[in-house]
Amino acid sequence: MFQVITRNSSLIRLLAPREGVLVEAVRWRKSRNDPKAKSKLGRIKTPPPFDPVEMVVLRERFTEYGLIMRALRLEFKEEVLRKRYEEEVGSLAEERAKQEEDEHRALMAWNQEQNLHMRMIRELRVQKEMEEAHLKKAEAAVFREQALEEFVRLKEEEIIRLHEESKTFITLENLDQRIDEALDNPKNCNFAIDKDARVVKRTVLQ
């Protein structure tokens, strides 16, 4: 009926028949199939002696104890049920309902105060955010205006510079004059310089 598991317990559990009871062997215990120890072969188990009078007394005391405990449990249960009934339908129910109503009214008043306080804080925050946004918008407009003025000034300076440089441009009107000036004033660009960018040698124009 009983089977002992030594190793590979999972495999043995799978292969064991369903009607058998699996008992796992413990190292410090004998299995059910081991014989009785030699030192206990002649041992006869005898029940401990008892006094019949003492047994009667103990039985009476146990019976009395059970009756007393049952009476106490019933009394406590009755008291709990009576308190529950008074809380639900008795005078305590009205008092509790009144306390709950007063507590609800106080909580609603506190909630209203908190709502007003949070509303004031929210309005101040929104007003401050609007002022900051307006200030940032004004600063951005001033910055754009300054940037536009700086751009216009740079363009005007560039136009003036280009106008001054255009006086030296070679056009069809002054082409002959510029050719004559170049022939009259030849320039020699064939020269050598040192590390300090000073001309140290120049060829002679032919």
Backbone torsions as a table, in degrees:
resi	resn	phi	psi	omega
1	MET	NA	-43.4	179.8
2	PHE	-100.0	143.8	178.8
3	GLN	-125.9	140.1	-176.3
4	VAL	-99.6	134.1	178.8
5	ILE	-103.5	123.7	178.9
6	THR	-107.4	-61.2	179.7
7	ARG	-134.7	163.9	-178.9
8	ASN	51.4	54.6	-175.2
9	SER	-63.9	-35.6	-179.7
10	SER	-65.0	-40.8	179.0
11	LEU	-67.3	-40.2	180.0
12	ILE	-66.5	-37.5	178.4
13	ARG	-63.1	-37.3	179.6
14	LEU	-71.1	-37.7	-176.0
15	LEU	-87.3	-12.4	-176.4
16	ALA	-73.4	148.5	176.0
17	PRO	-66.9	154.3	-175.0
18	ARG	-70.1	-31.8	-176.1
19	GLU	-79.2	-10.3	-179.0
20	GLY	-81.1	154.0	177.2
21	VAL	-102.8	125.9	-178.4
22	LEU	-88.8	123.8	177.8
23	VAL	-120.6	119.0	-177.9
24	GLU	-81.6	131.2	-177.4
25	ALA	-76.6	140.2	178.2
26	VAL	-111.0	146.1	-172.0
27	ARG	-63.1	-37.8	-176.0
28	TRP	-96.6	14.5	177.1
29	ARG	-124.2	155.4	174.8
30	LYS	-85.1	154.5	173.7
31	SER	-80.1	170.3	-176.8
32	ARG	-72.4	-20.6	-178.1
33	ASN	-89.2	-7.7	-179.7
34	ASP	-71.8	145.0	179.7
35	PRO	-74.0	170.6	179.9
36	LYS	-70.7	148.7	179.9
37	ALA	-65.0	149.4	-178.0
38	LYS	-64.6	-31.3	-178.8
39	SER	-74.1	-11.8	-178.1
40	LYS	-119.6	20.2	-178.8
41	LEU	-68.5	-41.5	-178.1
42	GLY	-93.2	12.3	-176.7
43	ARG	-81.1	133.6	178.1
44	ILE	-117.1	122.9	-179.2
45	LYS	-78.4	124.2	177.3
46	THR	-120.1	136.3	178.3
47	PRO	-66.9	151.1	179.5
48	PRO	-66.0	147.9	179.6
49	PRO	-71.1	151.0	178.7
50	PHE	-141.8	157.5	-179.0
51	ASP	-97.6	122.8	-179.5
52	PRO	-61.4	-36.7	179.8
53	VAL	-64.5	-43.5	178.9
54	GLU	-63.3	-37.0	178.6
55	MET	-64.2	-40.0	178.3
56	VAL	-63.8	-44.6	179.6
57	VAL	-62.3	-44.2	-179.9
58	LEU	-64.2	-38.4	179.0
59	ARG	-64.5	-42.0	178.3
60	GLU	-63.4	-41.8	-179.6
61	ARG	-66.5	-40.3	178.1
62	PHE	-63.8	-40.2	177.9
63	THR	-63.2	-44.0	178.6
64	GLU	-63.6	-40.4	178.5
65	TYR	-62.5	-43.2	179.2
66	GLY	-62.8	-41.7	178.1
67	LEU	-63.1	-43.1	-179.2
68	ILE	-64.3	-45.4	-179.4
69	MET	-64.8	-37.9	177.6
70	ARG	-65.0	-40.4	178.6
71	ALA	-64.2	-41.2	178.9
72	LEU	-64.4	-42.9	178.9
73	ARG	-61.8	-42.7	178.7
74	LEU	-64.5	-38.8	179.3
75	GLU	-66.4	-44.6	178.1
76	PHE	-63.4	-40.5	178.9
77	LYS	-63.5	-41.5	178.1
78	GLU	-62.7	-40.9	179.3
79	GLU	-64.5	-42.2	178.7
80	VAL	-63.4	-43.4	178.8
81	LEU	-64.6	-38.2	179.5
82	ARG	-66.0	-41.8	177.9
83	LYS	-64.8	-40.3	178.9
84	ARG	-63.8	-40.9	178.6
85	TYR	-63.9	-43.6	179.2
86	GLU	-63.6	-37.1	179.4
87	GLU	-69.3	-32.2	-175.7
88	GLU	-86.0	-44.3	-173.7
89	VAL	-126.3	-3.5	-175.7
90	GLY	-93.0	-160.1	-179.0
91	SER	-67.2	-30.7	178.9
92	LEU	-66.3	-28.7	178.8
93	ALA	-64.9	-43.0	178.4
94	GLU	-64.1	-43.5	179.4
95	GLU	-63.8	-40.8	178.8
96	ARG	-66.8	-39.4	177.5
97	ALA	-62.4	-40.1	178.2
98	LYS	-65.0	-42.4	178.2
99	GLN	-62.8	-41.9	178.2
100	GLU	-64.0	-38.9	178.6
101	GLU	-65.6	-44.1	177.9
102	ASP	-62.8	-41.9	179.0
103	GLU	-64.7	-39.5	178.2
104	HIS	-64.3	-41.9	178.9
105	ARG	-63.4	-42.9	178.6
106	ALA	-64.3	-41.0	179.2
107	LEU	-66.7	-36.3	177.8
108	MET	-66.4	-40.3	177.4
109	ALA	-63.9	-44.1	177.9
110	TRP	-63.0	-38.8	178.0
111	ASN	-64.1	-39.5	178.1
112	GLN	-64.2	-42.3	177.6
113	GLU	-62.0	-43.5	179.1
114	GLN	-64.4	-37.7	177.8
115	ASN	-63.5	-43.1	178.2
116	LEU	-63.8	-41.5	179.2
117	HIS	-63.0	-46.6	178.8
118	MET	-65.8	-32.0	177.3
119	ARG	-66.0	-42.9	177.7
120	MET	-62.3	-43.9	179.2
121	ILE	-63.0	-41.4	-179.4
122	ARG	-65.8	-41.5	178.5
123	GLU	-64.1	-41.8	177.8
124	LEU	-63.2	-41.1	179.7
125	ARG	-65.3	-42.4	179.2
126	VAL	-65.3	-41.0	178.4
127	GLN	-63.3	-42.1	178.8
128	LYS	-64.9	-40.8	178.3
129	GLU	-64.6	-38.9	178.3
130	MET	-65.4	-41.5	177.7
131	GLU	-63.4	-43.3	178.6
132	GLU	-64.1	-39.8	178.5
133	ALA	-65.3	-40.8	178.1
134	HIS	-64.4	-40.6	178.4
135	LEU	-65.0	-42.9	177.8
136	LYS	-63.7	-37.4	179.3
137	LYS	-65.7	-41.5	178.5
138	ALA	-66.0	-42.0	178.1
139	GLU	-63.0	-39.0	178.3
140	ALA	-65.6	-37.9	178.4
141	ALA	-66.0	-42.4	178.1
142	VAL	-63.4	-41.0	179.5
143	PHE	-64.4	-41.8	177.6
144	ARG	-64.2	-39.7	179.4
145	GLU	-65.5	-43.0	177.9
146	GLN	-64.3	-40.6	178.6
147	ALA	-64.1	-39.6	178.8
148	LEU	-65.9	-41.3	178.3
149	GLU	-63.7	-41.8	178.5
150	GLU	-64.4	-38.8	178.2
151	PHE	-64.4	-43.5	179.0
152	VAL	-63.5	-40.6	-179.6
153	ARG	-64.3	-43.2	178.9
154	LEU	-63.7	-39.9	179.0
155	LYS	-66.5	-39.0	177.4
156	GLU	-63.3	-43.3	177.9
157	GLU	-63.2	-38.8	178.4
158	GLU	-65.1	-38.8	178.8
159	ILE	-65.2	-43.2	179.1
160	ILE	-63.6	-41.4	179.2
161	ARG	-64.7	-42.5	178.6
162	LEU	-66.6	-34.1	177.5
163	HIS	-66.5	-40.9	177.7
164	GLU	-67.4	-39.0	179.3
165	GLU	-70.1	-25.9	-178.4
166	SER	-68.9	-17.6	178.4
167	LYS	-69.1	-22.4	179.4
168	THR	-98.9	2.4	179.9
169	PHE	-68.5	153.1	176.5
170	ILE	-91.0	119.4	179.2
171	THR	-121.6	177.1	178.6
172	LEU	-65.9	-29.1	-178.3
173	GLU	-71.7	-39.8	-176.4
174	ASN	-108.5	21.0	-178.4
175	LEU	-64.7	-46.8	179.9
176	ASP	-63.9	-40.0	-179.8
177	GLN	-64.4	-41.7	-178.7
178	ARG	-70.4	-31.1	176.1
179	ILE	-66.8	-44.8	178.2
180	ASP	-61.6	-41.4	178.7
181	GLU	-63.9	-37.6	179.4
182	ALA	-69.1	-35.9	178.3
183	LEU	-72.7	-36.3	179.5
184	ASP	-72.5	-29.4	-177.6
185	ASN	-123.2	76.4	-179.8
186	PRO	-70.1	149.1	179.9
187	LYS	-121.9	133.2	179.3
188	ASN	-103.5	113.5	179.4
189	CYS	-100.2	7.8	-179.6
190	ASN	-95.9	91.8	-178.9
191	PHE	-148.4	166.1	179.4
192	ALA	-118.2	147.9	-179.2
193	ILE	-126.8	160.7	176.8
194	ASP	-98.6	-166.0	-177.0
195	LYS	-67.0	-23.6	-179.8
196	ASP	-93.9	15.9	178.7
197	ALA	61.8	32.6	175.3
198	ARG	-101.5	138.8	-179.4
199	VAL	-72.0	120.9	-178.0
200	VAL	-109.2	-17.0	-178.1
201	LYS	-156.1	137.5	179.9
202	ARG	-141.9	139.5	177.9
203	THR	-80.4	157.9	-179.1
204	VAL	-91.9	133.1	177.1
205	LEU	-67.4	140.3	178.6
206	GLN	-86.9	NA	NA
